[in-house]
Amino acid sequence: MSIADDILDLLRRKRRLKLTAMDIAEMLYWEDRTYYERRVRADCLDLYNQGKLLREGKGSLADPHTYSIAPLERRWS
């Protein structure tokens, strides 16, 4: 399974949550979260560009990007 698959699987299970890339990295790879955070952030951006994730927030420290599963992805699960 790729990191992108892990992200989609997590967000399908946590449908009502909006999570930052750091939160996702922490939930999936708690032991190595700092190592995986950049990869999770990059995969979240790719999934967002593919229309599989929704993104909210400005991307600043005060208002980080949060990700949730896109409505079309919810229908498939």
Backbone as a chain_set.jsonl record, in Angstrom:
{"seq": "MSIADDILDLLRRKRRLKLTAMDIAEMLYWEDRTYYERRVRADCLDLYNQGKLLREGKGSLADPHTYSIAPLERRWS", "coords": {"N": [[0.824, -1.186, 0.0], [0.493, 2.21, -0.786], [1.49, 5.478, 0.448], [-0.447, 7.354, -0.276], [-2.678, 5.678, -0.594], [-2.979, 4.84, 2.058], [-3.655, 7.292, 3.241], [-6.123, 7.908, 1.981], [-7.614, 5.699, 2.87], [-7.617, 6.143, 5.673], [-8.992, 8.638, 5.824], [-11.436, 7.917, 4.749], [-12.391, 6.276, 6.746], [-12.561, 8.104, 8.817], [-14.616, 9.988, 8.243], [-15.996, 12.345, 9.021], [-14.111, 14.014, 9.996], [-11.748, 16.675, 9.642], [-8.546, 16.837, 8.781], [-5.176, 17.884, 9.364], [-2.083, 17.669, 7.485], [-0.05, 17.004, 9.248], [-1.538, 15.852, 11.354], [-2.534, 13.599, 10.018], [-0.144, 12.251, 9.366], [0.715, 11.729, 11.951], [-1.318, 10.007, 12.894], [-1.068, 7.826, 11.156], [1.664, 7.108, 11.091], [2.923, 7.164, 13.706], [5.336, 6.631, 15.082], [7.369, 7.446, 13.332], [6.62, 10.013, 12.513], [7.664, 12.564, 11.909], [9.455, 12.015, 9.873], [7.735, 11.108, 7.854], [6.007, 13.237, 7.44], [6.458, 15.243, 5.4], [6.168, 13.68, 3.09], [3.528, 12.824, 3.382], [2.246, 15.298, 3.263], [2.869, 16.045, 0.599], [1.583, 13.961, -0.808], [-1.058, 14.416, -0.029], [-1.516, 16.845, -1.309], [-1.272, 16.0, -3.988], [-3.465, 14.199, -4.1], [-5.523, 15.993, -3.617], [-5.313, 17.601, -5.918], [-6.089, 15.704, -7.771], [-8.721, 15.518, -7.223], [-9.651, 13.877, -5.226], [-9.545, 14.51, -2.581], [-10.786, 17.041, -0.361], [-9.815, 20.386, 0.392], [-9.266, 22.748, 2.895], [-8.654, 25.921, 4.473], [-5.939, 28.31, 4.816], [-3.315, 27.597, 4.709], [-1.445, 28.611, 6.397], [0.392, 28.999, 9.535], [-1.443, 29.728, 11.477], [-3.817, 29.043, 10.256], [-3.91, 26.225, 9.08], [-3.802, 24.014, 6.178], [-6.507, 21.803, 5.901], [-7.643, 18.495, 5.381], [-10.137, 16.464, 3.876], [-12.22, 13.717, 2.857], [-13.282, 13.686, -0.518], [-16.592, 14.348, -1.863], [-17.276, 12.601, -4.038], [-15.555, 10.458, -3.607], [-16.618, 9.441, -1.279], [-18.879, 8.095, -2.1], [-17.891, 5.802, -3.271], [-16.965, 4.17, -1.274]], "CA": [[0.0, 0.0, 0.0], [1.245, 3.465, -0.833], [1.087, 6.488, 1.424], [-1.71, 7.922, -0.747], [-3.73, 4.714, -0.253], [-3.166, 4.928, 3.513], [-4.353, 8.553, 3.521], [-7.521, 7.743, 1.566], [-8.248, 4.739, 3.779], [-7.841, 6.822, 6.956], [-10.025, 9.662, 5.713], [-12.726, 7.24, 4.546], [-12.828, 5.807, 8.066], [-12.795, 9.283, 9.664], [-15.327, 10.84, 7.278], [-16.455, 13.643, 9.53], [-12.98, 14.802, 10.462], [-10.887, 17.427, 8.741], [-7.242, 16.642, 9.397], [-4.004, 18.473, 8.738], [-1.095, 16.674, 7.071], [0.633, 16.572, 10.475], [-2.448, 14.931, 12.039], [-2.573, 12.355, 9.245], [1.145, 11.592, 9.578], [0.738, 11.26, 13.33], [-2.224, 8.865, 13.024], [-0.609, 6.69, 10.365], [3.073, 6.757, 11.319], [3.229, 7.881, 14.932], [6.738, 6.486, 15.482], [8.221, 8.191, 12.396], [5.755, 11.041, 11.925], [8.436, 13.676, 11.344], [10.008, 11.53, 8.612], [6.673, 10.955, 6.868], [5.149, 14.415, 7.305], [6.613, 15.856, 4.072], [5.596, 12.773, 2.09], [2.079, 12.895, 3.552], [1.836, 16.612, 2.754], [2.953, 15.99, -0.863], [0.529, 13.074, -1.31], [-2.341, 15.107, 0.167], [-1.62, 17.821, -2.392], [-1.565, 15.235, -5.209], [-4.842, 13.692, -4.021], [-6.377, 17.17, -3.769], [-5.28, 17.969, -7.334], [-6.821, 14.663, -8.49], [-10.127, 15.618, -6.857], [-10.014, 12.832, -4.273], [-9.639, 15.138, -1.265], [-11.146, 18.452, -0.241], [-8.84, 21.11, 1.199], [-9.714, 24.023, 3.453], [-7.611, 26.638, 5.201], [-5.038, 29.144, 4.019], [-1.98, 27.016, 4.665], [-0.542, 29.316, 7.319], [0.457, 28.365, 10.857], [-2.687, 30.028, 12.178], [-4.939, 28.424, 9.54], [-3.288, 25.231, 8.199], [-4.681, 23.263, 5.286], [-7.099, 20.582, 6.433], [-8.087, 17.63, 4.302], [-11.21, 15.503, 4.113], [-12.513, 12.939, 1.659], [-14.163, 14.381, -1.466], [-17.911, 13.707, -1.947], [-17.29, 11.472, -4.975], [-14.861, 9.342, -2.969], [-17.501, 8.867, -0.268], [-19.825, 7.186, -2.749], [-17.234, 4.556, -3.648], [-16.652, 3.335, -0.111]], "C": [[0.867, 1.247, 0.0], [0.745, 4.422, 0.251], [-0.255, 7.098, 1.02], [-2.879, 6.989, -0.426], [-4.035, 4.739, 1.242], [-3.956, 6.175, 3.896], [-5.832, 8.428, 3.168], [-8.26, 6.8, 2.492], [-8.569, 5.381, 5.126], [-8.989, 7.814, 6.863], [-11.394, 9.062, 5.383], [-13.282, 6.751, 5.877], [-13.194, 6.967, 8.991], [-13.531, 10.339, 8.853], [-15.67, 12.226, 7.787], [-15.314, 14.552, 9.974], [-12.298, 15.534, 9.321], [-9.521, 17.448, 9.411], [-6.151, 17.367, 8.632], [-3.053, 17.343, 8.318], [-0.34, 16.138, 8.284], [-0.226, 15.581, 11.247], [-2.485, 13.573, 11.343], [-1.283, 11.569, 9.447], [1.228, 11.003, 10.974], [-0.138, 10.023, 13.505], [-1.699, 7.625, 12.292], [0.772, 6.186, 10.779], [3.587, 7.392, 12.598], [4.687, 7.76, 15.347], [7.664, 7.355, 14.631], [7.481, 9.36, 11.765], [6.547, 12.197, 11.315], [9.067, 13.274, 10.014], [8.946, 11.518, 7.517], [5.864, 12.221, 6.609], [5.259, 15.064, 5.918], [5.998, 14.993, 2.979], [4.077, 12.784, 2.164], [1.56, 14.205, 2.977], [1.828, 16.615, 1.218], [1.849, 15.103, -1.446], [-0.852, 13.688, -1.111], [-2.567, 16.131, -0.944], [-1.937, 17.121, -3.723], [-3.004, 14.738, -5.224], [-5.854, 14.831, -4.158], [-6.453, 17.576, -5.24], [-6.019, 16.954, -8.207], [-8.316, 14.688, -8.176], [-10.589, 14.561, -5.865], [-10.141, 13.355, -2.851], [-10.138, 16.569, -1.405], [-10.094, 19.114, 0.639], [-9.439, 22.427, 1.635], [-8.55, 24.657, 4.194], [-6.68, 27.365, 4.259], [-3.643, 28.555, 3.894], [-0.975, 27.717, 5.555], [-0.489, 28.563, 8.647], [-0.842, 28.568, 11.633], [-3.895, 29.331, 11.549], [-4.393, 27.382, 8.551], [-4.31, 24.569, 7.269], [-5.218, 22.044, 6.036], [-7.684, 19.804, 5.269], [-9.213, 16.724, 4.774], [-11.496, 14.807, 2.791], [-13.501, 13.714, 0.78], [-15.509, 13.651, -1.564], [-17.963, 12.527, -2.911], [-16.601, 10.253, -4.399], [-15.75, 8.685, -1.922], [-18.461, 7.864, -0.875], [-19.201, 5.831, -3.041], [-17.021, 3.653, -2.454], [-17.89, 2.737, 0.513]], "O": [[1.866, 1.317, 0.716], [-0.288, 4.192, 0.879], [-1.108, 7.334, 1.875], [-3.949, 7.45, -0.031], [-5.195, 4.667, 1.65], [-4.822, 6.124, 4.77], [-6.696, 8.798, 3.963], [-9.405, 7.061, 2.864], [-9.661, 5.191, 5.662], [-9.865, 7.832, 7.727], [-12.417, 9.661, 5.717], [-14.489, 6.803, 6.112], [-14.053, 6.816, 9.859], [-13.087, 11.486, 8.795], [-15.629, 13.189, 7.021], [-15.53, 15.722, 10.291], [-12.277, 15.065, 8.183], [-9.364, 18.018, 10.491], [-6.192, 17.456, 7.405], [-3.209, 16.201, 8.75], [-0.025, 14.949, 8.343], [0.284, 14.578, 11.744], [-2.47, 12.53, 11.996], [-1.32, 10.359, 9.673], [1.751, 9.904, 11.16], [0.257, 9.084, 14.196], [-1.873, 6.503, 12.767], [1.016, 4.979, 10.811], [4.597, 8.095, 12.57], [5.234, 8.704, 15.917], [8.625, 7.931, 15.141], [7.698, 9.665, 10.592], [6.132, 12.752, 10.298], [9.199, 14.108, 9.118], [9.229, 11.879, 6.375], [5.103, 12.27, 5.642], [4.235, 15.401, 5.324], [5.379, 15.51, 2.049], [3.405, 12.757, 1.133], [0.544, 14.22, 2.281], [0.891, 17.127, 0.605], [1.246, 15.451, -2.461], [-1.732, 13.497, -1.95], [-3.677, 16.264, -1.458], [-2.773, 17.596, -4.492], [-3.689, 14.843, -6.242], [-6.919, 14.651, -4.748], [-7.536, 17.862, -5.751], [-6.524, 17.311, -9.271], [-9.092, 13.959, -8.795], [-11.791, 14.368, -5.681], [-10.773, 12.719, -2.007], [-9.938, 17.218, -2.432], [-9.541, 18.475, 1.534], [-10.048, 23.139, 0.836], [-7.566, 23.984, 4.505], [-6.633, 27.08, 3.063], [-2.868, 28.989, 3.042], [0.223, 27.445, 5.474], [-1.234, 27.605, 8.856], [-1.283, 27.678, 12.36], [-4.882, 29.06, 12.233], [-4.402, 27.608, 7.341], [-5.511, 24.567, 7.538], [-4.47, 21.345, 6.72], [-8.159, 20.385, 4.294], [-9.235, 16.279, 5.921], [-11.06, 15.261, 1.732], [-14.443, 14.325, 1.286], [-15.553, 12.438, -1.364], [-18.637, 11.538, -2.623], [-17.013, 9.125, -4.671], [-15.642, 7.479, -1.701], [-18.82, 6.881, -0.227], [-19.9, 4.818, -3.057], [-16.904, 2.44, -2.633], [-17.793, 2.01, 1.502]]}, "num_chains": 1, "name": "protein.A"}
